[in-house]
Each structure stands twice: as structure tokens, then as C-alpha cells.
Amino acid sequence: MNRQAILDILAKTYPDAGPELNFNGPYETLVATMLSAQCTDKQVNKVTPALFARWPDVAAMAGATADEVYPYVKSCGFSKKAQNIVMACRQIMTQFGGEVPGNLDDLQKLPGVGRKTANVVYANAFGGDAIAVDTHVFRVSKRLGLADANDVLGVEKQLMQVIDRPLWSTAHHWLILHGRRVCTARNPKCGDCPIASLCPSFGAAQRRQGSTDQSAPGSL
């Protein structure tokens, strides 16, 4: 299998790939990404304008309470998200001088920030090289044979080996868009896929249409 050929096709298919969340600066990137966990970017984009108008920066959010924030973000899921956002901003104020940290280790010290969220913030807010493995990246990279690990960290490490480092962040967006638009969890559009002839899962994907891929954690 020619992995480079697959990556080349993805690059040509999604030349303008980038984040679909709306944000400006590290603070908004962090909050929007935290809200996007188990929620669509479209829904997050609906709530963040009012949220950021009310609490426009780290200091303002650090002075809020979770009960105040939750009504603004409740459509994005768990009430724990509001608590984590407030606590993360308070920690940024006390431990990082009010500035969102620009490295992966410090980002992951914040409440509610795991490796995937840290990678997204690091790449999009600070221009770092990172591959954030969400449900789409996990599913698509395994179907395409770019990775075969059974956990997100393993997939991330394998993708880092097969993709040139300067392309890590961009390739992350290629895989996300391909997963959203073509290589969906259910009923993948194999007939419309520009990579079908190179895809080792092409036949299997057709046979399992209507069912959910069980090879990855969560609903993929």
C-alpha cells in the first residue's frame, strides 16, 4: 500500500482544510476546543459568540462561576464542561501568569484538557506540529491503513511516523474532513471516495454499511 499516494490525494481533495471551530487567540481556541468534546463544531459555534462576549478573556472567565457559565454552554453537553473551563482559567491565572500555556505538557495540566485537546490548541493557537486524534482521525486512519493501533495514543504515534512533521497539523484536518464528508462511521460513501482504489478497507466498508465500526473506542 502506498501511504504517500493516499496522503497526496487527501491533500489535493482538501486543499483548504483547517479548523471548523470559530475562535481568535489561545483563550478562545482553548474554550471552544474544550466545548467540542462529544459535540459538533457547528453547535459550539452557535454558543461561543455570546459566551465570549460575556467573558472575553482568561481573567474574566476565571472570575466566573460554573453556574453562571453553564446556561451559555449547556447545549454543548455536560455541566462538567463549564466547571472545567472556569477552573482551567483560574489555573492559568495562578500558574501561568494569565496566559494560556503554549506547550503540550502545561496544557495537559489544565482541568478538562486531555492530549487531544492540548494537541488542537497547540497546533491552532501556537502553530505547533501536532496530530490530534479524534473519532474521525482514528476511524479514517485505520480504514486507510495509515495506522493500526487500537488506542488513540498508538494511532497518534503511528501517524507521526508516516506523515512528515511539517504536515502533521494539516493532515489532521484532511482526515477529519474526509471522515465527516466521505468516510463516515455509518454508510461510508465509498463510491464517491477518491482514495477507494488504494483503500484496504474498501470492500469491507461496503459490506458493513448500516453498522457502526466497533474497532475504535466510542461511537466512530
DOLO-582401 format. One record per residue (C-alpha): x, z, y. Coordinates in nm, 4 decimals, always signed. Example, Ala and Ser with C-alpha at 12.3 -4.5 7.8 and 13.67 -1.06 7.14 Angstrom:
<nodes>
@X +1.2300 Z +0.7800 Y -0.4500;
@X +1.3670 Z +0.7140 Y -0.1060;
</nodes>
This chain:
<nodes>
@X +0.0000 Z +0.0000 Y +0.0000;
@X +0.1274 Z -0.0942 Y +0.3431;
@X +0.0617 Z +0.2096 Y +0.5632;
@X +0.2194 Z +0.0421 Y +0.8637;
@X -0.0189 Z -0.2510 Y +0.8328;
@X -0.3121 Z -0.0073 Y +0.8322;
@X -0.1801 Z +0.1656 Y +1.1437;
@X -0.1232 Z -0.1698 Y +1.3140;
@X -0.4860 Z -0.2694 Y +1.2518;
@X -0.6114 Z +0.0643 Y +1.3845;
@X -0.4011 Z +0.0161 Y +1.6975;
@X -0.5471 Z -0.3307 Y +1.7556;
@X -0.9019 Z -0.2175 Y +1.6808;
@X -0.8935 Z +0.0822 Y +1.9161;
@X -0.6504 Z -0.0158 Y +2.1940;
@X -0.8074 Z +0.2186 Y +2.4481;
@X -0.8516 Z +0.5155 Y +2.2165;
@X -0.8497 Z +0.8516 Y +2.3885;
@X -1.0400 Z +1.1786 Y +2.4106;
@X -1.4162 Z +1.1518 Y +2.4471;
@X -1.4451 Z +1.5017 Y +2.5901;
@X -1.4582 Z +1.5206 Y +2.9696;
@X -1.2037 Z +1.7529 Y +3.1277;
@X -0.9462 Z +1.7864 Y +3.4023;
@X -0.6378 Z +2.0010 Y +3.3629;
@X -0.5330 Z +2.2532 Y +3.0988;
@X -0.8101 Z +2.5070 Y +3.1647;
@X -1.0935 Z +2.2580 Y +3.1229;
@X -0.9173 Z +2.0982 Y +2.8258;
@X -0.8900 Z +2.4345 Y +2.6532;
@X -1.2507 Z +2.5379 Y +2.7136;
@X -1.4015 Z +2.2001 Y +2.6236;
@X -1.1965 Z +2.1822 Y +2.3046;
@X -1.2988 Z +2.5333 Y +2.2033;
@X -1.6634 Z +2.4379 Y +2.2538;
@X -1.6240 Z +2.1194 Y +2.0495;
@X -1.5600 Z +2.3062 Y +1.7231;
@X -1.8510 Z +2.2161 Y +1.4934;
@X -2.0205 Z +2.0457 Y +1.7861;
@X -2.0267 Z +1.6897 Y +1.9168;
@X -1.8257 Z +1.5841 Y +2.2184;
@X -2.1458 Z +1.4411 Y +2.3648;
@X -2.3133 Z +1.7805 Y +2.3606;
@X -2.0076 Z +1.9549 Y +2.5064;
@X -2.0011 Z +1.7016 Y +2.7907;
@X -2.3592 Z +1.7952 Y +2.8724;
@X -2.2823 Z +2.1633 Y +2.9295;
@X -1.9352 Z +2.1658 Y +3.0841;
@X -2.0265 Z +2.0391 Y +3.4348;
@X -2.2428 Z +2.3451 Y +3.5035;
@X -2.0009 Z +2.5724 Y +3.3205;
@X -1.7001 Z +2.4602 Y +3.5242;
@X -1.8970 Z +2.4656 Y +3.8473;
@X -1.9790 Z +2.8316 Y +3.7834;
@X -1.6327 Z +2.9299 Y +3.6525;
@X -1.3867 Z +2.6704 Y +3.7855;
@X -1.0600 Z +2.8209 Y +3.6665;
@X -0.8955 Z +3.0728 Y +3.4355;
@X -0.9207 Z +3.3590 Y +3.6831;
@X -1.2925 Z +3.3049 Y +3.7376;
@X -1.3654 Z +3.2853 Y +3.3646;
@X -1.1544 Z +3.5940 Y +3.2998;
@X -1.3859 Z +3.7848 Y +3.5332;
@X -1.6976 Z +3.6753 Y +3.3473;
@X -1.8662 Z +3.8387 Y +3.0510;
@X -1.9632 Z +3.6705 Y +2.7265;
@X -2.3288 Z +3.7487 Y +2.8000;
@X -2.3039 Z +3.5605 Y +3.1282;
@X -2.1298 Z +3.2602 Y +2.9739;
@X -2.3368 Z +3.2250 Y +2.6586;
@X -2.6522 Z +3.0773 Y +2.8219;
@X -2.4354 Z +2.7945 Y +2.9577;
@X -2.2879 Z +2.7082 Y +2.6172;
@X -2.5480 Z +2.8186 Y +2.3619;
@X -2.6375 Z +2.4583 Y +2.2760;
@X -2.2789 Z +2.4163 Y +2.1501;
@X -2.3195 Z +2.6718 Y +1.8755;
@X -2.2136 Z +3.0251 Y +1.8021;
@X -2.2216 Z +3.3035 Y +2.0603;
@X -1.8686 Z +3.3841 Y +1.9454;
@X -1.7503 Z +3.0795 Y +2.1397;
@X -1.8495 Z +3.2408 Y +2.4708;
@X -1.6691 Z +3.5587 Y +2.3765;
@X -1.3548 Z +3.3730 Y +2.2699;
@X -1.3456 Z +3.1678 Y +2.5900;
@X -1.3703 Z +3.4770 Y +2.8086;
@X -1.1162 Z +3.6715 Y +2.6017;
@X -0.8753 Z +3.3766 Y +2.5934;
@X -0.8851 Z +3.3506 Y +2.9729;
@X -0.8293 Z +3.7234 Y +3.0104;
@X -0.5285 Z +3.6982 Y +2.7822;
@X -0.3965 Z +3.4028 Y +2.9808;
@X -0.4191 Z +3.6163 Y +3.2947;
@X -0.2421 Z +3.9171 Y +3.1454;
@X +0.0171 Z +3.7497 Y +2.9229;
@X +0.0778 Z +3.4062 Y +3.0747;
@X +0.0501 Z +3.4580 Y +3.4472;
@X -0.2846 Z +3.2850 Y +3.4737;
@X -0.1515 Z +2.9528 Y +3.3421;
@X -0.2675 Z +2.8030 Y +3.0125;
@X +0.0453 Z +2.8078 Y +2.7928;
@X +0.1932 Z +2.4676 Y +2.7253;
@X +0.3318 Z +2.5222 Y +2.3772;
@X +0.1701 Z +2.5392 Y +2.0355;
@X +0.2848 Z +2.8885 Y +1.9424;
@X +0.1474 Z +3.0547 Y +2.2542;
@X -0.1738 Z +2.8539 Y +2.2464;
@X -0.2448 Z +2.9790 Y +1.8959;
@X -0.2139 Z +3.3393 Y +2.0168;
@X -0.5323 Z +3.2967 Y +2.2189;
@X -0.8631 Z +3.4172 Y +2.0713;
@X -1.0556 Z +3.1363 Y +1.9070;
@X -0.7651 Z +2.8901 Y +1.9201;
@X -0.6502 Z +2.7636 Y +1.5825;
@X -0.3949 Z +2.4978 Y +1.5067;
@X -0.6332 Z +2.2052 Y +1.5566;
@X -0.7474 Z +2.3250 Y +1.8992;
@X -0.3904 Z +2.4028 Y +2.0000;
@X -0.2793 Z +2.0544 Y +1.8991;
@X -0.5582 Z +1.8936 Y +2.1025;
@X -0.4759 Z +2.0982 Y +2.4130;
@X -0.1018 Z +2.0457 Y +2.3734;
@X -0.1447 Z +1.6689 Y +2.3410;
@X -0.4120 Z +1.6087 Y +2.6046;
@X -0.3248 Z +1.8670 Y +2.8684;
@X +0.0530 Z +1.8699 Y +2.8379;
@X +0.1411 Z +1.5285 Y +2.6957;
@X +0.2866 Z +1.6750 Y +2.3785;
@X +0.3261 Z +1.4916 Y +2.0495;
@X +0.0708 Z +1.6336 Y +1.8065;
@X -0.1786 Z +1.5323 Y +1.5391;
@X -0.4946 Z +1.7404 Y +1.5410;
@X -0.6645 Z +1.7149 Y +1.2035;
@X -1.0388 Z +1.7441 Y +1.2489;
@X -1.3041 Z +1.6446 Y +0.9954;
@X -1.2731 Z +1.2736 Y +1.0841;
@X -0.8930 Z +1.2624 Y +1.0698;
@X -0.8966 Z +1.4500 Y +0.7394;
@X -1.1504 Z +1.2192 Y +0.5777;
@X -1.0206 Z +0.8870 Y +0.7098;
@X -0.6521 Z +0.9528 Y +0.6492;
@X -0.7249 Z +1.0441 Y +0.2874;
@X -0.9529 Z +0.7480 Y +0.2276;
@X -0.6942 Z +0.5126 Y +0.3729;
@X -0.4166 Z +0.6658 Y +0.1652;
@X -0.2206 Z +0.7845 Y +0.4676;
@X -0.2320 Z +1.1373 Y +0.3245;
@X -0.3406 Z +1.3009 Y +0.0018;
@X -0.3139 Z +1.6761 Y +0.0668;
@X -0.6166 Z +1.8935 Y +0.0045;
@X -0.5863 Z +2.1066 Y +0.3171;
@X -0.5700 Z +2.0256 Y +0.6861;
@X -0.2156 Z +2.1542 Y +0.7370;
@X -0.0913 Z +1.9449 Y +0.4472;
@X -0.2627 Z +1.6352 Y +0.5853;
@X -0.1151 Z +1.7023 Y +0.9290;
@X +0.2364 Z +1.7279 Y +0.7867;
@X +0.1952 Z +1.4098 Y +0.5834;
@X +0.0637 Z +1.2149 Y +0.8814;
@X +0.3618 Z +1.3343 Y +1.0840;
@X +0.5846 Z +1.1756 Y +0.8201;
@X +0.4135 Z +0.8350 Y +0.8087;
@X +0.3405 Z +0.7931 Y +1.1810;
@X +0.6140 Z +0.7591 Y +1.4419;
@X +0.6239 Z +1.0692 Y +1.6593;
@X +0.5515 Z +0.8932 Y +1.9924;
@X +0.2258 Z +0.7691 Y +1.8356;
@X +0.1038 Z +1.0991 Y +1.6904;
@X -0.1473 Z +1.1782 Y +1.9643;
@X -0.2687 Z +0.8197 Y +1.9955;
@X -0.3033 Z +0.7739 Y +1.6192;
@X -0.5105 Z +1.0913 Y +1.6091;
@X -0.7631 Z +0.9178 Y +1.8349;
@X -0.7523 Z +0.5976 Y +1.6265;
@X -0.8505 Z +0.7931 Y +1.3171;
@X -1.1229 Z +0.9861 Y +1.4971;
@X -1.2847 Z +0.6729 Y +1.6370;
@X -1.2622 Z +0.4934 Y +1.3036;
@X -1.4283 Z +0.7912 Y +1.1378;
@X -1.7066 Z +0.8051 Y +1.3922;
@X -1.7777 Z +0.4340 Y +1.4120;
@X -1.6924 Z +0.2861 Y +1.0722;
@X -1.5566 Z +0.5222 Y +0.8068;
@X -1.8411 Z +0.7709 Y +0.8324;
@X -1.8902 Z +1.0557 Y +0.5877;
@X -2.2103 Z +0.9054 Y +0.4558;
@X -2.2719 Z +0.5344 Y +0.4155;
@X -1.9328 Z +0.4155 Y +0.5434;
@X -1.9562 Z +0.0658 Y +0.6912;
@X -1.7069 Z -0.0873 Y +0.4515;
@X -1.8434 Z -0.4354 Y +0.5112;
@X -1.7557 Z -0.4077 Y +0.8794;
@X -1.4179 Z -0.2395 Y +0.8295;
@X -1.1131 Z -0.4349 Y +0.9484;
@X -0.8986 Z -0.2402 Y +0.7010;
@X -1.1151 Z -0.2986 Y +0.3926;
@X -0.8675 Z -0.5316 Y +0.2240;
@X -0.5951 Z -0.2672 Y +0.2491;
@X -0.8083 Z +0.0397 Y +0.1832;
@X -0.7527 Z +0.2057 Y -0.1565;
@X -1.0964 Z +0.3699 Y -0.1294;
@X -1.2895 Z +0.0518 Y -0.0526;
@X -1.4681 Z +0.0236 Y -0.3875;
@X -1.5135 Z +0.3977 Y -0.4277;
@X -1.6577 Z +0.4291 Y -0.0776;
@X -1.9202 Z +0.1687 Y -0.1598;
@X -2.0147 Z +0.3454 Y -0.4835;
@X -2.0603 Z +0.6815 Y -0.3163;
@X -2.2766 Z +0.5598 Y -0.0288;
@X -2.5502 Z +0.8085 Y +0.0417;
@X -2.3451 Z +1.1068 Y -0.0711;
@X -2.1024 Z +1.3305 Y +0.1126;
@X -1.7311 Z +1.3174 Y +0.0362;
@X -1.6557 Z +1.6509 Y -0.1321;
@X -1.2771 Z +1.6182 Y -0.1294;
@X -1.2298 Z +1.7853 Y +0.2068;
@X -1.3293 Z +2.1255 Y +0.3447;
@X -1.6586 Z +2.1394 Y +0.5240;
@X -1.9052 Z +1.8591 Y +0.5830;
@X -1.6993 Z +1.5453 Y +0.6373;
</nodes>
